[in-house]
Amino acid sequence: MIKAGIIGASGYTGLELIKILSKHRGFKLDYIATSQGDNTVETLHPSLTSVIDIPVEKADINRAAECCELVFLALPHKASMGFAKALLDKGVKVVDLSADYRLTLKNYEAYYCPHEDKVHLQDAVYGLIEYYRQSLKNTHLAAVPGCYPTAALLGILPLIPYMDTASPLFIDAKSGVSGAGKKLTEKNSFVHINENIFAYNPLHHRHAPEISEKIEKIHGVKMHINFVPHLIPATRGELVSIYGTLKEEIDPLEVLKAHYKDETFIRIRRNPVDIKSTAGTHFCDIFAAKNGNALFISSAIDNLLRGASSQAVAAANLMCGYDEEIGLPDISSMP
Ligand SMILES: NC(=O)c1ccc[n+]([C@@H]2O[C@H](COP(=O)([O-])OP(=O)(O)OC[C@H]3O[C@@H](n4cnc5c(N)ncnc54)[C@H](OP(=O)(O)O)[C@@H]3O)[C@@H](O)[C@H]2O)c1
């Protein structure tokens, strides 16, 4: 068993990590920390009473390095890189759920803030499992992709070679409220979100450069991405609708099916996908259709799992030489 820890255990992705790791046969969860510490899992997450009982400590780099061979960082960007740098320097493997190690230095500093760990940034491997599997086996630092980029990239990457990449790509995305983390704001309060739906940061969301950077890295083409996320009155789940232009006569569903034929956790659907069928799981469900040269791709994930914590565990499995699929949830919370 590899000794693992979580820093940022009080948040939503932290809770999902505790749930997966407490039942994982390859990791022993030996360290759970928050910014304040001095707590129990039972008071932090009452839903885990009688499931796991270890103390919740105040986040401390020396303690984490003493207790763990691998640490999951479920922290906001900027806070994460300080912990990651110190842990990596002490020989601890790190799986970071924030944006801190996902982008090139140039893009990170253009869209987030000055980077404080340029050395390790160069070694980070993007944790989109299906595309970076081999590199993840040989890294000490995995950068878990953003939730929207996960759903969008898994849907679009196999179809890029058949698309007119000079035409703009429109990505219309909808997320449950947990995508914004546990901090309460006016926009995600019950009164504002209940029976409501609205766009936020249209055409200027930070996940657009992440999507275009990875398309360019994988396919060598620069695409103009028009990305508009929306918040919907659901707790979890993300549905991404992608509109592009085909340059070749293909059946997009057949292309997707052939591309992902060996992937357990990608399901190519004959009918449009929904968020509930993937909620509670590591699955990404994808559907595609065309009309002439107009292409529609629809992709659904659970933002807290495939979009964050289960993808983090899949990366950790690979980094530790385990079977990639150990511990990944596969039964949805449907109905
Ligand atoms: N939510 C999603 O669907 C999703 C999907 C993909 C990626 N992510 C990314 O994953 C990360 C965590 O997201 P989340 O949704 O779990 O956020 P969250 O619910 O807001 O939780 C973040 C946690 O970080 C802790 N924290 C903040 N600053 C800290 C510090 N300096 N030291 C120790 N702990 C600190 C907070 O704990 P305290 O209460 O102890 O202060 C908070 O509980 C973020 O970077 C987010 O962008 C989230």
The ligand as an SDF file (V2000), in Angstrom:
LIG
                    3D

 48 52  0  0  0  0  0  0  0  0999 V2000
  -15.2980   21.6910   -8.1580 N   0  0  0  0  0  0  0  0  0  0  0  0
  -15.0130   21.1440   -9.3270 C   0  0  0  0  0  0  0  0  0  0  0  0
  -15.8850   20.6100  -10.0300 O   0  0  0  0  0  0  0  0  0  0  0  0
  -13.5910   21.1390   -9.8230 C   0  0  0  0  0  0  0  0  0  0  0  0
  -13.3110   20.4720  -11.0130 C   0  0  0  0  0  0  0  0  0  0  0  0
  -11.9950   20.4670  -11.5060 C   0  0  0  0  0  0  0  0  0  0  0  0
  -11.0000   21.1240  -10.8020 C   0  0  0  0  0  0  0  0  0  0  0  0
  -11.2990   21.7840   -9.6570 N   0  0  0  0  0  0  0  0  0  0  0  0
  -10.1990   22.4550   -8.9470 C   0  0  0  0  0  0  0  0  0  0  0  0
   -9.8840   21.7080   -7.7810 O   0  0  0  0  0  0  0  0  0  0  0  0
   -9.4580   22.5950   -6.7420 C   0  0  0  0  0  0  0  0  0  0  0  0
  -10.3560   22.3800   -5.5230 C   0  0  0  0  0  0  0  0  0  0  0  0
  -11.7040   22.6640   -5.9250 O   0  0  0  0  0  0  0  0  0  0  0  0
  -12.9540   22.4730   -4.9700 P   0  0  0  0  0  0  0  0  0  0  0  0
  -14.1510   22.6020   -5.8200 O   0  0  0  0  0  0  0  0  0  0  0  0
  -12.7720   21.2880   -4.1070 O   0  0  0  0  0  0  0  0  0  0  0  0
  -12.8180   23.7980   -4.1000 O   0  0  0  0  0  0  0  0  0  0  0  0
  -13.4550   24.1230   -2.6830 P   0  0  0  0  0  0  0  0  0  0  0  0
  -14.6850   23.3130   -2.4590 O   0  0  0  0  0  0  0  0  0  0  0  0
  -13.5570   25.6020   -2.6160 O   0  0  0  0  0  0  0  0  0  0  0  0
  -12.3230   23.6320   -1.6960 O   0  0  0  0  0  0  0  0  0  0  0  0
  -11.0260   24.1730   -1.7210 C   0  0  0  0  0  0  0  0  0  0  0  0
  -10.4210   23.9430   -0.3750 C   0  0  0  0  0  0  0  0  0  0  0  0
   -9.0980   24.4870   -0.3610 O   0  0  0  0  0  0  0  0  0  0  0  0
   -8.8130   24.8380    0.9920 C   0  0  0  0  0  0  0  0  0  0  0  0
   -7.8030   25.8720    1.0260 N   0  0  0  0  0  0  0  0  0  0  0  0
   -7.8140   27.0630    0.4140 C   0  0  0  0  0  0  0  0  0  0  0  0
   -6.6350   27.6950    0.6330 N   0  0  0  0  0  0  0  0  0  0  0  0
   -5.8900   26.8570    1.4030 C   0  0  0  0  0  0  0  0  0  0  0  0
   -4.5810   26.9140    1.9660 C   0  0  0  0  0  0  0  0  0  0  0  0
   -3.8200   27.9920    1.7720 N   0  0  0  0  0  0  0  0  0  0  0  0
   -4.1270   25.8760    2.7030 N   0  0  0  0  0  0  0  0  0  0  0  0
   -4.9000   24.7760    2.8970 C   0  0  0  0  0  0  0  0  0  0  0  0
   -6.1570   24.6510    2.3970 N   0  0  0  0  0  0  0  0  0  0  0  0
   -6.6260   25.6930    1.6690 C   0  0  0  0  0  0  0  0  0  0  0  0
  -10.1230   25.3000    1.5750 C   0  0  0  0  0  0  0  0  0  0  0  0
  -10.1090   24.6910    2.8090 O   0  0  0  0  0  0  0  0  0  0  0  0
  -10.3660   25.4200    4.1860 P   0  0  0  0  0  0  0  0  0  0  0  0
  -11.8320   25.3180    4.3820 O   0  0  0  0  0  0  0  0  0  0  0  0
   -9.5890   24.5950    5.1280 O   0  0  0  0  0  0  0  0  0  0  0  0
   -9.8310   26.8250    4.0460 O   0  0  0  0  0  0  0  0  0  0  0  0
  -11.1920   24.6640    0.7000 C   0  0  0  0  0  0  0  0  0  0  0  0
  -11.9200   23.6930    1.3950 O   0  0  0  0  0  0  0  0  0  0  0  0
   -9.5610   24.0080   -7.3220 C   0  0  0  0  0  0  0  0  0  0  0  0
   -8.3050   24.4160   -7.8010 O   0  0  0  0  0  0  0  0  0  0  0  0
  -10.5460   23.8580   -8.4800 C   0  0  0  0  0  0  0  0  0  0  0  0
  -10.3580   24.8140   -9.4900 O   0  0  0  0  0  0  0  0  0  0  0  0
  -12.5690   21.7810   -9.1400 C   0  0  0  0  0  0  0  0  0  0  0  0
  1  2  1  0
  2  3  2  0
  2  4  1  0
  4  5  1  0
  4 48  2  0
  5  6  2  0
  6  7  1  0
  7  8  2  0
  8  9  1  0
  8 48  1  0
  9 10  1  0
  9 46  1  0
 10 11  1  0
 11 12  1  0
 11 44  1  0
 12 13  1  0
 13 14  1  0
 14 15  2  0
 14 16  1  0
 14 17  1  0
 17 18  1  0
 18 19  2  0
 18 20  1  0
 18 21  1  0
 21 22  1  0
 22 23  1  0
 23 24  1  0
 23 42  1  0
 24 25  1  0
 25 26  1  0
 25 36  1  0
 26 27  1  0
 26 35  1  0
 27 28  2  0
 28 29  1  0
 29 30  1  0
 29 35  2  0
 30 31  1  0
 30 32  2  0
 32 33  1  0
 33 34  2  0
 34 35  1  0
 36 37  1  0
 36 42  1  0
 37 38  1  0
 38 39  2  0
 38 40  1  0
 38 41  1  0
 42 43  1  0
 44 45  1  0
 44 46  1  0
 46 47  1  0
M  CHG  2   8   1  16  -1
M  END
$$$$
